[in-house]
């Protein structure tokens, strides 16, 4: 379940201030959880090549410099400062609940 779907169920008023209806992130490639635990050099690449951030990618957006970011567009005309605080809190709770168990 993506963030907007989660917010639609848990806090519809917050989901309404997000502009994107579909996720903007690419699908994950390789075993990113193992990269988090062991690092790129210690994790096998899916195709047997040297593992890099181009071989194994998380399911969030990477820019040309290989920095990774999640993207959400907020309709600031329809949101207040309190909405933004609630959105940050809900997003952090959502991310925490999807964190891999160690």
QUIQUI-V739749 format. One record per residue. PSI is psi as a letter, one per 30 degrees, with the letter a starting at -180 (none if undefined). OMEGA is omega in whole degrees, -180 to 180 (none if undefined). NEAR is the number of other C-alpha atoms within 10 Angstrom. Layout:
psi,omega,near
PSI,OMEGA,NEAR
PSI,OMEGA,NEAR
//
This chain:
psi,omega,near
k,179,8
l,-176,10
e,-177,15
e,176,23
e,179,15
e,-180,15
e,178,20
e,178,13
e,-172,10
e,-176,12
i,-175,15
e,179,13
f,177,14
e,178,18
e,-177,20
f,-179,17
f,176,20
k,-176,18
e,-176,13
k,179,15
f,-180,12
l,-179,10
k,180,15
g,-176,13
k,176,14
l,177,12
k,178,12
k,178,13
k,-179,15
a,-177,19
i,-176,17
e,179,18
e,178,15
e,176,13
e,178,21
e,-177,12
e,-171,11
f,-176,11
l,-177,14
e,-175,19
f,-177,11
g,-178,12
k,-179,20
k,175,19
k,-180,18
f,-177,13
g,177,10
f,177,8
l,175,9
k,-177,13
k,178,19
l,177,15
f,173,16
f,180,9
e,-178,17
j,-176,20
k,175,20
l,179,19
h,168,16
l,-168,15
k,172,17
k,179,17
a,-176,8
f,179,6
g,180,6
g,167,11
k,-177,9
k,-178,15
l,171,12
k,-176,11
k,172,12
k,177,14
k,-178,10
k,176,17
j,-176,13
f,176,13
f,-176,7
g,-176,10
l,178,15
l,176,12
e,179,9
e,175,9
e,-179,15
e,176,15
e,179,11
e,179,14
e,177,20
e,180,12
e,180,12
e,180,18
e,178,16
e,176,12
e,178,11
e,-179,16
e,179,13
e,-179,10
f,179,10
g,180,10
k,179,9
k,177,9
k,180,6
none,none,5
//
